[in-house]
Amino acid sequence: MLVPTRDRPDLLGFCLEGLARQTLADIEVVVADNPVELPARDVFEQWRRDGWRYVLAPQPLAMHDNWEFGLQHATGELVSVVIDKTILQPSALELANRVLEDDPGADLVSWWNDGYNPDDEAGEIGDGILIPTPATREPERFDAAAELRKMFSLDERRGVDPIHYFRGKIVFGAYARTLLDRIRDACGQVFYPLSPDYTSRIPALALARGAIDIGRPLLVSYNSRRSNGRRAASNASYAKSFVLGADAESLRDLPIAGLYASMHNLVAYDLVTSAARLGPEWVTDLDREKLARRAREDLELISWDSEAERGEQYALLKAEEARLGVEPEPPEQAEPEPPPPDPLIPRLARAVRRRVAPPEPEPVPEHPLFHSPVAAAVEADRLYSTVGGGINL
């Protein structure tokens, strides 16, 4: 297990506790610390077990470089990247290992993710609720090439279909050592900017000899407001700083040049550059018209620190739409304003309430509050393994 981390030792503690609870005993854990302000050595020492290692680069690295640095220290036959804000269920690695043993021709395994919404991240950081997945499946092989085609088509917004969002990502699964070697032979290294979970996903899906979808979540993601992806998707200025920090030259090379405020445009850059590294036979045409539509949706959802920034980013998008002949979708019509209330109605309502007892309100179902995302991961494991999960260890 490779655990890259930067300045989140509090969340890393939950992640390492989850790894310490694994029912599969033979695991290697490499924590690749990449701090600017908050080193994580003390948290690592609190949870370390035999076979665990802490590595620290000589200086702060871009995210993809830190992942590559950590991977150089991993020796296991199966490698997964466990982000510091995610917690594996106790039986996760045992289940994944068993599925791969049952299908020795597979070299890539994927699983799903549950969300954990903190109640007050600035206060009691552990308190929160689990958002479980409503339905699960039996493990099955999936068509890795079809997943690639779906990604390049941009038919749907990223994440709309959660099953396809997870498939092939090393942060929601694991790659065999043989697959990692093929990726490195083809591309020079495994992780590249902008987002290393995407730039490794493309060659993994292209080069996998067999891919399995576990069919259920095996980890819980703490929905932190400090998440890079979450911040980049919600704030334009942060998205720009993320791009510049990963690879400043990529800003002009984005599929829609300079449009950093669209997450779909950033991901499209990862798709195109990753395919190009594999060679001309792997280059797949990106649907540019759909990219423009996805980008406009992104810009309508993101927040702006200045009107000047907003105007500059929209101007880039409009120029691309004009070049492609894409007509923006009309904005949704607002609901008509209700007519002003009749002043007689409140008096009638008060009179009725005096004569008729109000009905009992229906109970509102609530998610239970957990005091740790690790406890939520334990409960999720029990839920999927025994109650309708279809998989029993």
C-alpha positions in Angstrom: 0.0 0.0 0.0 1.4 3.4 -1.0 0.0 6.2 1.1 1.0 9.7 -0.2 0.3 12.5 2.1 0.8 16.3 2.6 0.0 18.4 5.6 -2.9 16.2 6.8 -1.5 14.2 9.7 -4.9 14.3 11.4 -6.6 12.5 8.5 -3.6 10.3 7.9 -4.1 8.9 11.4 -7.5 7.5 10.4 -6.1 6.1 7.2 -3.3 4.2 9.0 -5.6 2.9 11.7 -7.7 1.4 8.9 -4.6 -0.2 7.4 -3.6 -1.5 10.9 -7.0 -3.2 11.1 -6.7 -5.2 7.9 -7.6 -8.9 8.2 -4.9 -9.7 5.6 -1.7 -9.9 7.6 0.9 -9.8 4.8 0.8 -6.2 3.7 3.4 -3.6 3.0 2.7 0.1 3.8 4.8 2.9 2.4 3.9 6.4 3.7 5.3 9.0 1.2 5.3 12.2 3.2 5.4 15.4 1.3 5.0 18.2 3.9 5.1 21.9 3.6 4.1 22.7 7.1 3.0 19.5 9.0 5.2 16.4 8.8 3.5 13.1 9.5 6.3 11.1 11.1 4.8 11.1 14.6 1.5 9.8 13.3 3.3 7.1 11.3 5.2 6.0 14.4 2.0 5.8 16.3 0.5 3.2 13.9 3.5 1.5 12.3 3.7 -2.3 12.0 6.2 -4.7 10.7 6.7 -4.1 7.0 5.7 -0.4 7.2 8.0 2.3 6.0 8.1 6.1 6.1 9.8 7.9 3.3 10.5 11.6 2.9 11.7 13.4 -0.2 14.6 15.8 0.2 12.3 18.7 -0.7 8.5 19.2 -1.3 7.5 17.6 -4.6 4.5 18.1 -7.0 1.9 15.5 -6.2 2.7 13.2 -9.1 6.4 13.2 -8.3 5.7 12.3 -4.7 3.6 9.4 -5.8 6.4 8.2 -8.1 8.9 8.7 -5.4 6.8 6.6 -3.0 6.2 3.9 -5.6 10.0 3.4 -6.0 10.0 2.2 -2.4 7.1 -0.3 -2.8 8.0 -3.9 -3.3 4.7 -5.7 -3.1 3.3 -7.9 -6.0 0.1 -5.8 -5.8 0.1 -2.1 -5.3 -2.7 0.3 -4.3 -2.5 4.0 -3.6 -4.5 4.8 -0.5 -5.1 8.6 -0.2 -4.5 9.9 3.3 -8.2 10.9 3.6 -9.5 7.4 2.8 -10.0 4.4 5.1 -10.1 0.8 3.9 -12.7 -1.5 5.3 -11.0 -4.2 7.5 -11.6 -7.0 5.1 -10.8 -5.0 1.9 -7.4 -6.4 1.1 -8.4 -9.9 2.0 -11.4 -9.7 -0.3 -9.4 -8.1 -3.2 -6.6 -10.7 -2.8 -9.2 -13.6 -2.8 -10.9 -12.3 -6.0 -7.5 -12.1 -7.8 -6.5 -15.6 -6.7 -9.8 -16.9 -8.2 -8.9 -15.2 -11.5 -5.1 -15.4 -11.9 -5.2 -13.9 -15.4 -6.4 -10.5 -14.0 -3.8 -7.9 -13.2 -6.1 -5.0 -12.2 -8.9 -4.9 -9.6 -11.3 -2.0 -8.9 -13.6 -1.3 -6.0 -16.1 1.4 -5.1 -16.2 4.1 -2.4 -18.5 5.4 0.2 -18.5 9.0 1.4 -18.1 10.2 5.0 -19.4 13.6 5.6 -17.8 15.3 8.7 -20.1 16.9 11.1 -17.6 19.6 12.0 -14.1 19.2 10.4 -12.8 22.3 12.2 -13.9 20.9 15.6 -14.5 17.2 16.3 -12.7 16.0 13.2 -13.8 12.4 13.6 -17.5 12.9 13.9 -19.6 12.4 10.8 -22.0 10.3 8.9 -21.5 7.4 6.4 -23.2 7.7 3.0 -23.6 4.0 2.0 -24.0 2.6 -1.5 -27.6 1.5 -2.1 -26.9 -1.6 -4.2 -23.9 -3.9 -4.8 -23.0 -6.6 -7.3 -21.0 -9.8 -7.6 -17.4 -9.4 -8.7 -17.1 -9.5 -12.4 -14.6 -8.9 -15.2 -15.1 -5.7 -17.1 -14.0 -4.5 -20.6 -11.1 -2.1 -19.9 -11.0 -0.9 -23.6 -14.7 0.0 -23.3 -14.0 2.0 -20.2 -11.4 4.0 -22.2 -13.8 4.7 -25.0 -16.4 5.9 -22.4 -14.0 8.3 -20.8 -13.0 9.9 -24.1 -16.6 10.2 -25.3 -17.6 12.6 -22.5 -21.2 11.5 -22.9 -21.8 12.2 -19.2 -20.4 14.5 -16.5 -17.5 13.0 -14.6 -18.8 11.1 -11.6 -22.5 10.8 -12.7 -22.1 7.1 -13.2 -20.2 6.0 -10.0 -19.3 2.5 -11.2 -17.4 3.8 -14.2 -15.9 6.6 -12.2 -14.0 4.1 -10.1 -12.9 1.5 -12.7 -9.2 1.5 -13.4 -8.2 4.1 -10.8 -5.3 2.9 -8.6 -6.8 5.0 -5.7 -10.0 2.8 -5.9 -8.2 -0.5 -6.6 -4.8 -2.1 -7.2 -2.4 -3.0 -10.0 -0.3 -6.1 -10.2 3.5 -5.5 -10.3 3.5 -6.9 -13.8 1.1 -4.2 -14.9 3.1 -1.5 -13.3 6.2 -2.8 -15.1 4.4 -2.6 -18.4 3.2 0.9 -17.7 6.7 2.0 -16.9 8.2 0.3 -19.9 5.6 2.0 -22.2 5.5 5.5 -20.6 8.8 5.9 -18.7 7.1 6.2 -15.3 3.7 5.5 -13.8 2.5 8.9 -12.6 2.4 12.2 -14.5 0.7 15.5 -14.1 -1.9 16.8 -13.8 -3.7 14.2 -11.7 -1.7 11.0 -11.2 -4.8 8.9 -10.5 -5.9 9.7 -14.1 -2.5 9.7 -15.8 -1.9 6.2 -14.4 -5.5 5.0 -15.2 -5.2 5.4 -19.0 -2.2 3.2 -19.5 -3.5 0.7 -16.9 -6.8 0.3 -18.8 -4.9 0.1 -22.1 -2.4 -2.5 -20.9 -4.4 -4.6 -18.4 -4.7 -8.2 -19.4 -7.7 -8.7 -17.2 -9.7 -6.3 -15.1 -12.1 -7.1 -12.2 -14.8 -4.9 -10.6 -15.3 -6.0 -7.0 -18.9 -4.8 -7.2 -19.0 -3.1 -3.8 -17.2 -0.3 -1.8 -14.1 -1.3 0.0 -13.1 2.1 1.4 -14.6 5.2 2.9 -13.5 8.7 1.7 -13.5 11.5 4.3 -15.1 14.4 2.4 -12.6 16.9 3.5 -12.8 20.6 2.5 -9.0 20.3 2.2 -9.3 17.9 -0.7 -7.4 19.1 -3.8 -10.0 17.8 -6.2 -12.9 19.3 -4.3 -11.2 22.7 -4.0 -10.1 22.7 -7.7 -13.7 21.8 -8.8 -15.3 24.6 -6.7 -12.9 27.5 -6.9 -11.3 28.8 -10.1 -8.3 30.4 -8.5 -7.4 27.2 -6.6 -7.8 25.3 -9.8 -5.2 27.6 -11.5 -2.8 27.2 -8.6 -3.2 23.4 -8.8 -2.3 23.4 -12.5 0.6 25.7 -12.1 2.0 23.7 -9.2 1.7 20.4 -11.1 3.1 21.6 -14.5 3.0 25.3 -15.4 3.5 24.6 -19.1 0.4 22.5 -19.3 -1.8 25.7 -18.8 -1.4 26.6 -22.5 -1.6 23.0 -23.6 -5.0 22.2 -22.2 -7.5 20.9 -24.8 -9.2 24.3 -24.4 -6.1 26.3 -23.9 -5.9 28.3 -20.7 -9.3 27.1 -19.4 -8.2 26.0 -15.9 -11.6 26.6 -14.3 -13.1 23.4 -15.9 -12.3 20.1 -14.2 -13.4 18.3 -17.4 -10.8 20.3 -19.4 -8.1 19.3 -16.8 -9.1 15.7 -16.9 -9.2 15.8 -20.7 -5.6 17.0 -20.7 -4.7 13.9 -18.6 -6.5 11.6 -21.1 -4.9 13.1 -24.2 -1.4 13.3 -22.8 -1.5 9.8 -21.3 -2.7 8.2 -24.5 0.0 10.0 -26.4 2.7 8.6 -24.1 1.4 5.1 -25.0 2.1 5.7 -28.7 0.1 6.6 -31.8 -1.9 3.4 -31.9 -3.5 4.3 -28.5 -4.5 7.9 -29.4 -8.2 8.2 -29.2 -10.1 11.2 -30.5 -11.6 13.4 -27.8 -15.1 14.6 -28.4 -14.3 18.3 -28.4 -17.9 19.5 -28.8 -19.0 17.5 -25.7 -15.9 18.8 -23.9 -17.1 22.4 -24.6 -20.5 21.5 -23.2 -19.0 19.9 -20.1 -16.8 22.9 -19.6 -19.7 25.4 -19.7 -21.4 23.3 -17.1 -18.2 23.5 -14.9 -18.0 27.2 -15.2 -21.6 27.7 -14.2 -20.9 25.7 -11.0 -17.6 27.1 -9.9 -17.0 30.1 -7.7 -14.9 33.1 -8.8 -12.6 35.4 -6.8 -13.0 38.2 -9.3 -15.2 39.3 -12.2 -12.1 39.7 -14.3 -11.1 36.1 -13.8 -14.6 35.0 -14.6 -14.8 37.1 -17.8 -11.4 35.9 -19.0 -12.3 32.2 -18.5 -15.7 32.6 -20.2 -14.1 34.4 -23.1 -11.8 31.4 -23.7 -14.8 29.0 -23.6 -16.8 31.2 -26.0 -14.0 31.3 -28.5 -13.8 27.5 -28.4 -17.6 27.2 -28.8 -17.5 29.6 -31.8 -14.6 27.6 -33.4 -16.6 24.4 -33.1 -20.0 25.8 -33.9 -21.4 24.8 -30.5 -24.5 26.6 -29.4 -24.7 26.8 -25.6 -27.7 25.2 -24.0 -30.2 27.8 -22.9 -30.3 28.3 -19.1 -33.0 26.5 -17.3 -36.1 28.6 -16.8 -36.7 29.8 -13.3 -39.9 28.8 -11.6 -42.5 31.6 -11.9 -43.0 33.7 -8.8 -46.1 32.6 -6.8 -48.9 35.1 -6.6 -49.0 37.3 -3.5 -50.8 35.5 -0.6 -54.4 36.3 0.1 -54.5 38.1 3.5 -57.6 36.0 4.3 -55.7 32.7 4.1 -53.6 33.1 7.3 -56.7 34.0 9.3 -58.5 30.9 8.0 -55.5 28.7 8.7 -55.3 29.9 12.3 -59.0 29.2 12.7 -58.6 25.7 11.3 -55.6 25.0 13.5 -57.7 25.9 16.6 -60.3 23.3 15.7 -58.2 20.5 14.1 -55.1 18.9 15.8 -52.1 18.9 13.5 -51.1 15.5 12.2 -48.1 13.8 13.7 -45.0 14.5 11.5 -43.5 11.5 9.8 -40.2 10.4 11.2 -37.2 11.6 9.2 -34.7 8.8 8.6 -31.2 9.8 9.8 -27.8 8.4 9.2 -26.2 7.4 12.5 -23.4 9.7 13.7 -20.0 8.0 14.0 -17.2 9.4 16.1 -14.5 8.1 13.7 -14.5 7.3 9.9 -12.7 4.1 10.9 -15.8 3.0 12.9 -17.8 3.9 9.8 -15.6 1.7 7.6 -16.0 -1.2 10.1 -19.8 -0.8 9.9 -19.7 -0.6 6.1 -17.7 -3.8 6.0 -20.3 -5.6 8.2 -23.1 -4.1 6.1 -21.8 -5.2 2.7 -20.5 -8.6 3.9 -23.7 -9.7 5.7 -26.7 -7.6 4.8 -27.5 -7.8 1.1 -23.9 -7.4 0.0 -23.8 -10.7 -1.7 -20.2 -11.3 -0.6 -19.3 -13.1 2.6 -15.8 -13.6 3.7 
